[in-house]
Amino acid sequence: MGSQPVWRSMFNFLIPMIFSNALQSIGQLVGSVVVGRWLGVDSLAAISAFFPLFFLLVSFTIGVGSGSAILIGQAYGARNEERLKAIVGTTLTFTFFLGLVLSIIGGLFTWDILRLIGTPENIIAVSVHYARILFWSMPVMFLYFAYTTFMRGIGDSKTPFYSLIVSTAINIGMLPLLIFGWIGLPRLGVYGSAYASVFSIVVTFIILLVYLRKTKHPLQFDASVVQCLRMDWGLLKLLLRLGIPSSINMILVSLAEIAVITFVNRFGSDATAAYGAVNQVVSYVSMPAVSLGITVSIFAAQSIGANQFDRLRQVIRAGVVLNYVVGGILIILVYLFSQDILSWFLTSKGTLDIAHRLLMITLWSYLIFGHTMIIASTMRASGTVLWPTVFSVLSVWCVEVPVAYVLSTHTSLGIQGIWIGYPVAFLVNLILQFSYYRLSWKKKRITRMVE
């Protein structure tokens, strides 16, 4: 909220955000490389088959986190410290109990759900065991994610970045020790990747809390936060009103991914492994878009909280430009080196060829995905949370899933038809959002607030 140009402030915030998201995934990336190259395609497929289910169970918390980031950004922009601490306390309390419930549900019904979505029989037992390790750690995992969301909400993207450096270093360091059983530790194979992830998150969360206390950070876990560790039902209602549409969106998107992996599983475990490798690459390609969505949401919320609506317009324009510049450069680089990147995960030529064809189909469309993130994040920051969810759900369930099903089952495209559904859905979502933004939200929201 300083005097420097908006685009520069956003860029300075964005870069640690991108690196933070990259570091958050790099442990999983290294784990996938190690598992795929040294333990085999079936082991990588077992991990890949479980992630849509895991994403489904964490989706509600992601939505709640986006709601808390909006409220924290507005409270911080208005310099209301009492409300800021109340939001933190209510969110932490609710998030912990939510993680506890979801960990129990996930642990009990993992086998049934993975069987329901058609996970190949040769990998389902490994997939279930791997999933349960992560499910039981969800309460602490959710608290850690919530705290990094809080810090970004007040404009601090560097502390989460530093904490993720620690987390990633611990994760990568523990991976070979637990997978291969070095220095006297048990040889856990593919499950060592899950245990390394859990261990790194728990240790990093403890270190983060100590660091915030020692540096007297505005969000340190002190007596004022402890006093707010309760359900403020008024705040919780507002938090859920902002967060539930985003949660519903995330849940329905994750259900769509479960539908997609059900289509993929019909082509065998090689296709499932290719799907996992492509998802790893795409998760990095989409990071600028996801990071920009968070950045725009936070800057827009702070601008609204401070009644700086001219600045809000600048935030929107800067977000769109940064999406195409930063995202475009990354996508070009991945196109140039796609074969080499995919070979990090896959050693089988047949599986590698499948993955490469799928990546070529979808990669460019993540620029469109980024544009939709900018528009949706701006609307949510202002309190317009329903319509972005409606447009996302329509584009996924009325476009992506039907297109993927029809093209993969009723044409000669086979598995390639599944991936065509992604760019088509992104384009439809952008058209719907842009139409609403131009015809309704921009005119009635921003203009009215400025006047």
QUIMO-V602303 format. One record per residue. N is the residue number from 1. RES is the residue in three letters. PHI is phi in whole degrees, -180 to 180 (NA if undefined). OMEGA is omega in degrees with one decimal (* if undefined). D_FIRST is the distance of its C-alpha to the first C-alpha in whole Angstrom. Layout:
N,RES,PHI,OMEGA,D_FIRST
N,RES,PHI,OMEGA,D_FIRST
This chain:
1,MET,NA,-177.5,0
2,GLY,-80,-174.3,4
3,SER,-91,-179.2,7
4,GLN,-72,-178.9,8
5,PRO,-54,-176.4,10
6,VAL,-59,-176.5,8
7,TRP,-61,-179.3,11
8,ARG,-71,176.7,11
9,SER,-60,179.6,8
10,MET,-66,-179.7,10
11,PHE,-65,178.0,13
12,ASN,-63,176.3,12
13,PHE,-76,-174.0,11
14,LEU,-67,-173.6,14
15,ILE,-60,174.2,17
16,PRO,-60,178.1,17
17,MET,-63,-179.8,17
18,ILE,-64,178.6,20
19,PHE,-64,177.7,22
20,SER,-63,179.0,21
21,ASN,-64,177.7,23
22,ALA,-65,179.8,26
23,LEU,-66,179.2,26
24,GLN,-64,-178.3,27
25,SER,-100,-171.2,29
26,ILE,-69,175.2,31
27,GLY,-63,176.0,33
28,GLN,-64,178.6,34
29,LEU,-61,-179.7,35
30,VAL,-62,177.1,37
31,GLY,-59,179.4,39
32,SER,-66,178.2,40
33,VAL,-63,-179.0,41
34,VAL,-63,-178.6,43
35,VAL,-64,-177.1,44
36,GLY,-66,-174.6,45
37,ARG,-87,-174.6,47
38,TRP,-108,179.1,49
39,LEU,-106,172.2,49
40,GLY,109,-177.0,50
41,VAL,-63,-178.3,49
42,ASP,-63,178.6,50
43,SER,-66,177.1,48
44,LEU,-65,178.0,45
45,ALA,-64,179.6,46
46,ALA,-63,176.5,46
47,ILE,-68,-176.3,42
48,SER,-64,-176.9,41
49,ALA,-67,-175.0,43
50,PHE,-89,-170.2,41
51,PHE,-63,175.4,38
52,PRO,-60,177.3,37
53,LEU,-67,178.8,39
54,PHE,-62,179.4,36
55,PHE,-62,177.2,33
56,LEU,-60,-175.4,35
57,LEU,-74,178.4,35
58,VAL,-92,-174.2,32
59,SER,-61,-178.0,30
60,PHE,-63,179.4,30
61,THR,-66,176.6,28
62,ILE,-61,177.8,25
63,GLY,-65,177.5,25
64,VAL,-62,177.7,25
65,GLY,-62,178.4,22
66,SER,-66,176.6,20
67,GLY,-66,179.9,20
68,SER,-67,178.9,19
69,ALA,-64,177.9,16
70,ILE,-64,-179.0,15
71,LEU,-65,178.9,16
72,ILE,-66,177.8,14
73,GLY,-61,178.9,11
74,GLN,-68,179.5,12
75,ALA,-65,179.3,13
76,TYR,-69,177.0,11
77,GLY,-63,178.7,8
78,ALA,-87,-178.7,11
79,ARG,58,179.5,12
80,ASN,-104,-174.1,15
81,GLU,-68,-179.4,17
82,GLU,-63,178.6,20
83,ARG,-67,178.6,19
84,LEU,-58,-179.3,17
85,LYS,-67,178.8,20
86,ALA,-65,177.9,23
87,ILE,-65,179.1,21
88,VAL,-62,-177.8,21
89,GLY,-62,-179.7,25
90,THR,-65,-179.0,26
91,THR,-65,179.4,25
92,LEU,-62,-179.2,26
93,THR,-63,-178.4,30
94,PHE,-65,-178.1,30
95,THR,-63,-179.5,29
96,PHE,-63,-178.8,32
97,PHE,-67,176.5,34
98,LEU,-65,177.8,33
99,GLY,-62,178.8,34
100,LEU,-64,-179.9,37
101,VAL,-64,-177.8,38
102,LEU,-67,178.3,37
103,SER,-66,178.5,39
104,ILE,-68,179.8,42
105,ILE,-62,-179.3,42
106,GLY,-63,-179.5,41
107,GLY,-65,-175.4,44
108,LEU,-78,-169.7,47
109,PHE,-114,-178.0,47
110,THR,-59,-176.3,45
111,TRP,-60,-177.5,49
112,ASP,-62,-176.8,50
113,ILE,-71,179.4,46
114,LEU,-65,175.6,47
115,ARG,-68,-178.9,50
116,LEU,-62,-178.1,49
117,ILE,-88,171.4,47
118,GLY,81,177.5,50
119,THR,-59,-178.1,49
120,PRO,-53,-175.0,52
121,GLU,-62,-176.4,54
122,ASN,-75,-179.3,54
123,ILE,-127,-170.1,51
124,ILE,-65,-177.8,50
125,ALA,-64,178.3,51
126,VAL,-64,-179.1,49
127,SER,-62,-179.3,46
128,VAL,-65,179.9,47
129,HIS,-61,179.5,47
130,TYR,-60,-177.6,44
131,ALA,-63,-175.8,42
132,ARG,-64,177.5,43
133,ILE,-60,-179.4,42
134,LEU,-74,-178.5,38
135,PHE,-61,-176.2,39
136,TRP,-68,179.8,40
137,SER,-94,-170.4,37
138,MET,-62,180.0,34
139,PRO,-57,179.3,34
140,VAL,-70,178.9,32
141,MET,-59,-179.3,31
142,PHE,-66,178.7,29
143,LEU,-64,178.6,27
144,TYR,-64,178.5,26
145,PHE,-61,-179.8,24
146,ALA,-63,-177.2,23
147,TYR,-66,177.1,21
148,THR,-67,175.7,20
149,THR,-65,178.8,18
150,PHE,-58,-175.9,17
151,MET,-64,176.9,15
152,ARG,-67,179.7,13
153,GLY,-63,178.2,12
154,ILE,-97,176.5,10
155,GLY,94,179.7,9
156,ASP,-100,177.4,12
157,SER,-97,-176.6,14
158,LYS,-81,-179.7,16
159,THR,-62,174.2,18
160,PRO,-59,178.5,19
161,PHE,-64,179.3,20
162,TYR,-64,179.7,22
163,SER,-66,179.2,24
164,LEU,-73,172.6,25
165,ILE,-61,178.6,26
166,VAL,-63,-178.4,29
167,SER,-61,-178.5,29
168,THR,-67,179.1,30
169,ALA,-62,178.7,32
170,ILE,-65,-177.7,34
171,ASN,-62,-178.5,35
172,ILE,-65,178.8,36
173,GLY,-65,-178.3,38
174,MET,-81,-174.8,40
175,LEU,-54,-177.5,41
176,PRO,-66,-179.6,44
177,LEU,-62,-176.5,45
178,LEU,-87,179.9,45
179,ILE,-70,-174.4,46
180,PHE,-101,177.4,49
181,GLY,73,179.8,50
182,TRP,-80,179.5,49
183,ILE,44,173.3,50
184,GLY,85,177.7,52
185,LEU,-78,-179.7,49
186,PRO,-65,176.8,51
187,ARG,-81,-173.3,51
188,LEU,-102,179.0,49
189,GLY,61,-176.3,48
190,VAL,-61,-179.2,46
191,TYR,-71,177.7,45
192,GLY,-61,177.3,44
193,SER,-63,179.3,41
194,ALA,-68,-179.4,40
195,TYR,-65,178.0,41
196,ALA,-64,178.7,38
197,SER,-63,-179.8,35
198,VAL,-63,-178.3,36
199,PHE,-61,-177.6,37
200,SER,-66,-178.9,34
201,ILE,-68,-178.3,31
202,VAL,-62,-178.4,33
203,VAL,-65,-179.1,33
204,THR,-65,179.2,29
205,PHE,-62,177.6,28
206,ILE,-63,178.9,30
207,ILE,-61,-179.4,29
208,LEU,-61,179.9,25
209,LEU,-63,178.1,26
210,VAL,-65,179.9,28
211,TYR,-62,179.8,25
212,LEU,-63,179.5,22
213,ARG,-69,-177.0,25
214,LYS,-68,-176.8,26
215,THR,-92,-178.9,22
216,LYS,54,178.0,21
217,HIS,-64,179.1,18
218,PRO,-55,-178.8,17
219,LEU,-109,178.3,18
220,GLN,-61,-179.3,22
221,PHE,-83,-176.5,25
222,ASP,-115,-176.4,26
223,ALA,-61,-179.2,28
224,SER,-66,176.6,26
225,VAL,-75,179.2,25
226,VAL,-58,178.8,29
227,GLN,-64,-179.0,29
228,CYS,-95,179.8,27
229,LEU,-77,178.5,29
230,ARG,-158,177.9,31
231,MET,-89,168.7,31
232,ASP,-82,-168.5,29
233,TRP,-64,175.9,30
234,GLY,-66,177.8,28
235,LEU,-67,-179.8,25
236,LEU,-62,178.0,27
237,LYS,-61,178.3,28
238,LEU,-67,178.7,25
239,LEU,-60,-179.4,24
240,LEU,-71,178.5,27
241,ARG,-63,176.9,26
242,LEU,-79,-172.3,23
243,GLY,-88,-174.4,24
244,ILE,-62,176.5,28
245,PRO,-58,176.7,28
246,SER,-65,178.5,26
247,SER,-64,178.1,28
248,ILE,-60,178.0,31
249,ASN,-60,-179.1,30
250,MET,-64,-179.7,30
251,ILE,-64,-178.5,33
252,LEU,-69,175.1,35
253,VAL,-66,179.2,33
254,SER,-68,174.2,35
255,LEU,-64,176.3,38
256,ALA,-64,177.5,38
257,GLU,-66,175.2,38
258,ILE,-65,176.5,41
259,ALA,-62,-179.0,43
260,VAL,-64,-178.9,42
261,ILE,-70,172.6,43
262,THR,-64,175.9,46
263,PHE,-64,-178.0,47
264,VAL,-65,-176.7,46
265,ASN,-60,179.7,48
266,ARG,-66,-179.8,51
267,PHE,-94,174.6,51
268,GLY,100,-174.1,52
269,SER,-69,175.3,50
270,ASP,-63,177.9,50
271,ALA,-66,178.3,48
272,THR,-64,177.7,46
273,ALA,-65,177.3,45
274,ALA,-63,176.6,44
275,TYR,-58,179.2,42
276,GLY,-64,179.6,40
277,ALA,-66,178.7,40
278,VAL,-63,178.5,38
279,ASN,-62,177.4,36
280,GLN,-62,-179.8,35
281,VAL,-66,-178.2,34
282,VAL,-64,179.6,32
283,SER,-61,177.4,30
284,TYR,-82,177.8,29
285,VAL,-62,-177.8,28
286,SER,-83,-176.9,26
287,MET,-61,176.3,24
288,PRO,-58,179.9,21
289,ALA,-66,179.8,22
290,VAL,-65,-180.0,21
291,SER,-65,177.7,18
292,LEU,-66,176.6,17
293,GLY,-60,178.1,18
294,ILE,-65,-179.3,16
295,THR,-61,179.8,13
296,VAL,-62,179.6,13
297,SER,-60,-177.9,14
298,ILE,-69,-179.8,11
299,PHE,-67,178.1,8
300,ALA,-67,179.8,10
301,ALA,-64,178.6,11
302,GLN,-66,178.3,8
303,SER,-65,178.1,8
304,ILE,-67,179.2,11
305,GLY,-61,-180.0,11
306,ALA,-95,-179.3,9
307,ASN,58,178.3,12
308,GLN,-107,-171.4,10
309,PHE,-83,170.9,12
310,ASP,-64,177.3,13
311,ARG,-64,179.1,9
312,LEU,-60,177.5,11
313,ARG,-62,178.9,14
314,GLN,-65,177.8,12
315,VAL,-61,-178.5,11
316,ILE,-63,-178.6,15
317,ARG,-63,-180.0,16
318,ALA,-63,179.5,15
319,GLY,-62,180.0,16
320,VAL,-64,-179.4,19
321,VAL,-64,179.8,19
322,LEU,-62,179.0,18
323,ASN,-59,-175.5,21
324,TYR,-75,179.6,24
325,VAL,-76,-176.6,23
326,VAL,-69,-179.8,22
327,GLY,-64,-179.0,25
328,GLY,-63,178.9,27
329,ILE,-61,-178.6,28
330,LEU,-65,-178.5,28
331,ILE,-65,177.5,31
332,ILE,-60,179.9,33
333,LEU,-62,-179.7,33
334,VAL,-68,175.7,34
335,TYR,-59,-176.9,37
336,LEU,-67,-173.6,38
337,PHE,-119,-172.7,39
338,SER,-61,-179.3,39
339,GLN,-63,-179.6,43
340,ASP,-65,-178.7,42
341,ILE,-65,-179.3,39
342,LEU,-66,-179.8,41
343,SER,-70,172.8,44
344,TRP,-63,-174.5,42
345,PHE,-96,-166.8,42
346,LEU,-122,177.3,46
347,THR,-109,178.8,49
348,SER,-77,-177.1,51
349,LYS,-63,179.9,51
350,GLY,-62,179.4,52
351,THR,-67,178.9,49
352,LEU,-64,178.9,47
353,ASP,-64,177.6,48
354,ILE,-60,-177.5,47
355,ALA,-62,-177.8,43
356,HIS,-65,178.8,43
357,ARG,-62,-179.6,44
358,LEU,-66,-178.9,42
359,LEU,-65,-180.0,39
360,MET,-61,-177.0,40
361,ILE,-71,-168.1,40
362,THR,-102,-165.0,36
363,LEU,-56,-175.5,34
364,TRP,-60,-171.3,33
365,SER,-73,179.9,32
366,TYR,-75,167.3,29
367,LEU,-69,177.0,27
368,ILE,-67,176.2,28
369,PHE,-56,178.7,27
370,GLY,-62,178.2,24
371,HIS,-63,178.1,23
372,THR,-65,178.4,24
373,MET,-64,-179.2,22
374,ILE,-64,-177.5,19
375,ILE,-66,-178.7,21
376,ALA,-63,-178.5,21
377,SER,-65,178.3,18
378,THR,-65,179.8,17
379,MET,-65,-179.2,20
380,ARG,-66,179.9,19
381,ALA,-62,-180.0,16
382,SER,-89,-178.6,17
383,GLY,103,176.9,20
384,THR,-87,-172.1,23
385,VAL,-108,-174.8,24
386,LEU,-75,-171.8,28
387,TRP,-66,175.0,28
388,PRO,-58,177.8,26
389,THR,-67,179.6,28
390,VAL,-59,-178.1,31
391,PHE,-65,179.4,31
392,SER,-65,-179.8,30
393,VAL,-64,179.2,34
394,LEU,-62,-177.5,36
395,SER,-68,-179.5,35
396,VAL,-79,-171.4,36
397,TRP,-87,178.1,39
398,CYS,-101,-179.5,40
399,VAL,-125,-171.9,39
400,GLU,-60,-176.0,39
401,VAL,-65,177.8,41
402,PRO,-61,179.5,44
403,VAL,-63,179.5,44
404,ALA,-61,-178.6,44
405,TYR,-67,-175.7,47
406,VAL,-64,-176.0,49
407,LEU,-70,-178.5,48
408,SER,-86,-176.3,49
409,THR,-110,-174.0,52
410,HIS,-120,175.0,54
411,THR,-135,179.6,53
412,SER,-81,-178.6,54
413,LEU,-68,-179.4,50
414,GLY,63,-176.2,51
415,ILE,-64,178.5,47
416,GLN,-63,178.5,46
417,GLY,-64,178.8,46
418,ILE,-62,-173.9,43
419,TRP,-77,177.2,41
420,ILE,-64,179.4,41
421,GLY,-61,-177.1,40
422,TYR,-67,-179.5,36
423,PRO,-62,178.4,35
424,VAL,-63,179.6,37
425,ALA,-65,179.0,35
426,PHE,-61,-179.0,32
427,LEU,-65,178.8,33
428,VAL,-63,178.9,34
429,ASN,-61,179.8,31
430,LEU,-63,179.6,29
431,ILE,-62,179.9,31
432,LEU,-65,-178.7,31
433,GLN,-65,-177.6,27
434,PHE,-65,178.8,27
435,SER,-63,179.8,30
436,TYR,-66,-178.7,28
437,TYR,-60,-177.2,25
438,ARG,-73,-171.8,26
439,LEU,-88,-172.7,29
440,SER,-129,-169.5,28
441,TRP,-65,-175.6,24
442,LYS,-61,-177.3,22
443,LYS,-71,-171.8,25
444,LYS,-88,-176.6,25
445,ARG,-91,-173.4,21
446,ILE,-68,-176.9,19
447,THR,-59,-179.4,21
448,ARG,-64,-178.5,22
449,MET,-69,179.8,19
450,VAL,-67,179.4,18
451,GLU,-68,*,22
